[in-house]
Amino acid sequence: MAGPMDSVGRAAKANMLLIVECGHCYHVGRFRANDVAKVVGWNKPLETIRFRCKRCSRTNTMVKTQFIDQDHPPKGYIWVLQKFKL
């Protein structure tokens, strides 16, 4: 048991996905918690992370966590952090 997911770092340590749903148009995005933690910080509480909806550009989003089952990966696109070369 991983315990309560109160920060991005705890979710990343448990190898979880962040499921972000727009409260206006109900568009859903999936992000690996490890990638989000690299961007916003490891101690950032889940309820304070601000995502912008890709469809309607609103910031009224709700964040949930989901375990990644290696045998049955979730359907849909998972956003992955890309490293750029300069």
Rosetta blueprint (number, residue, H / E / L):
1 M L
2 A L
3 G L
4 P L
5 M L
6 D L
7 S E
8 V H
9 G H
10 R H
11 A H
12 A H
13 K H
14 A L
15 N L
16 M E
17 L E
18 L E
19 I E
20 V E
21 E E
22 C E
23 G L
24 H L
25 C L
26 Y L
27 H L
28 V E
29 G E
30 R E
31 F E
32 R E
33 A H
34 N H
35 D H
36 V H
37 A H
38 K H
39 V H
40 V H
41 G L
42 W L
43 N L
44 K L
45 P E
46 L H
47 E H
48 T H
49 I L
50 R L
51 F L
52 R L
53 C L
54 K L
55 R L
56 C L
57 S L
58 R L
59 T L
60 N L
61 T E
62 M E
63 V E
64 K E
65 T E
66 Q E
67 F E
68 I L
69 D L
70 Q L
71 D L
72 H L
73 P L
74 P L
75 K L
76 G L
77 Y L
78 I E
79 W E
80 V L
81 L L
82 Q L
83 K L
84 F L
85 K L
86 L L
